[in-house]
Amino acid sequence: MAGSALRRLMAEYKQLTLNPPEGIIAGPINEENFFEWEALITGPEGTCFEGGIFPAKLLFPPDYPLSPPKMQFICEMFHPNIYSDGRVCISILHAPGDDPMGYESSAERWSPVQSVEKILLSVVSMLAEPNDESGANVDAAKMWREDREQFNKIAEKLVRKTLGLPSP
Amino acid sequence: MKALVATVISLALTTVVIGNAYYQKKQFYPSIVYLTNSNPSMAVMYLQAFILVLLIGKLLRKIFFGQLRPAEFEHLIERSWYAITETCLAFTVFRDDFNPKFIALFTLLLFLKAFHWLAEDRVDYMERSPVIGWLFHVRILSLLMLLSHADFYFIHHAYQFTISKGPSVQLVFGFEYSILIIMIVNILIKYVLHAIDSRWEAPWESKTAVLLYTELAINFLKVLLYIGFVAVMVRIYTLPLFAFRPMYETMRSFKKAYNDVVLSRRAIRNMNTLYPDATPAELAAADNECIICREEMHSGAKKLPCNHIFHAACLRLWFQRQQTCPTCRLNVLRAPAPEQPHAPPNVPHGNAPPGNVPHGNAPPGNVPPGNVPHGNAPVPPPAANIVPPPFPNMPPPPMMAWGMPPPPPRPASLANLSTAELQRMEGHERRNIEARLQLLREIQAMLDASVLLMQQYSTVVANLPQNSANVATQTEIFRTEPSPEPSPVKVKTEPDVVPTTSNYKQPAATPSTSTATVTEDFEDVSSSETTNLNVKREKTDADAEELRRRRLQKFTMEK
């Protein structure tokens, strides 16, 4: 019997393949290593990220699901809750012990009940509604608050980039 | 590609240098002397040797590991830098006997260390890899064997050298290789555990515990070695700065292993004492999937105070990190223990099997007593079926006063006791239970006897009105009634017995049966009044007589 982390990841992979949630595709990059996944997230409709397809990488710890995975976009992103290197900063990806921003209550932290699907859905909703309280990317947070038009323009440029279209 | 270029360049340089020397001196020995005396040539030779070592390393890596995973490679590079820095620090301590041989030995040490690290990473990866072929096992086993032989050889060499020539740099080597051999032991244990685990279909729950304790023991050994080494070095040379970082890391991991063991033990204890096992009905009501591992729950599931159900093993791992319910984040340590409505108030005096005391809600019938996880040996519950639990409203058994010594007061929580204590208690309890069983048998016999007596009395009473008419039978009855010898004896013992019986049997079964027989008798007799009274009466008399004789015989025999 393989390790429990591996078995759970296999179960989640199966689940995601059988009933994929809308707008999300995820799976191991290489089926010999179930601890590195790639995910494709489509920008939620009705937001400035609509239409974009954003690739991201998920890295699972050996003791998953007791510890959360790490998620990082591998395309260029401009968003208040995404660091400039693509790392995603949302509370369910943080173990209850650490609190990089110092404001999260433990109720919204990682627990083994969470799953890849829930993480990706949270990321989709994060794309739709940025939380400008936590400034993973302070410039983006500031622009989101003060100059929404400019923000939308940058987002649209990123969307076109992910689709391989020339910017207008 | 870079490596290839470096190899080609160094090979070309070496050829040029050697060719140049031979071209100038024309003979073998003079050219060798020329080479060793010229510093630039020697530098080229050292570079060539270094490249050769790297090439051999690559070859061995190809043989034993195949392609390295990126994570393994990163890990290797990171550790190598630390090791190289520490080696340079070590050079400063032993600058007196600094020579090429010394450098070669350190290089070899680094080289072997790298393979130890890689082997460790590979074995750790076993648990996470979906497919493990026979090639993997062959590679790891042969590598471990090779490395352990090398380690042993160098330890032996260092020992001999130190014994014969006094302390030298060989001390460091002996110590480093001892650390490495401990590492090999650790890797081997992990490998065996993972290999066994991968053969089994079902998850092996105690594996984590075994790993935890192995980690603790190995780290303890390492800490001892480091402390010993530093002490020896301080006495003979100076403070071994180069050993401080690994020593600090080892101490930290020892502390972590110790904390893990403590936390794990606490989690296990909490689970055994505070949370009831989930019943099959509860499992069926929930969707039967453990939300932690996403697998079905068949047995060994625990219910938290918030009614969420998980595998005991999964829960234990989570509780080592956090004491909250994974689903609703209820703090399970602060939450009140689940109520125990069915638990009789005088359980502590106890006849209920100790194994069931912690989980009050669970009906003993449904819970296999065996699934108390390791640690506290489950006490076999022999009494469960024989002795009915005392009734909630009963006063404490008065029999304590006469029958036998009262059982020792049960401690509040069995899980706090060590295995030895439990076993001792078990022996004690067993004796008590045996004594009680013996007592109950006696009580049963006495009750049978008294029921018989009652029957007789009832027949006599029922026949009384008739007897007034029929003098002959009356006298006959009066004659037969007091005649049996044992009845006075019975009457004598009865007052002693009654209080005891009231605790155990009487309210449950015997009184009802006895009254039933009595009323039956009354009915019999009243019906017999209308029919042939005499025949019937004589018949019942004879029957009763026979029965009584047999019961009394049995009673005296058992006595």
Interface residues (C-beta under 8 A of the other chain):
Chain A: M1 A2 G3 S4 A5 L6 R7 R8 M10 A11 E12 Q15 E31 E32 N33 F34 F35 P62 D63 P65 L66 A95 P96 S106 A107 S111 P112 V113
Chain B: R69 D124 E127 R128 S129 P130 V131 D197 S198 W200 E201 A202 P203 W204 I291 I292 C293 R294 E295 C314 L317 W318 R321 Q322 T324 P326 T327 R329
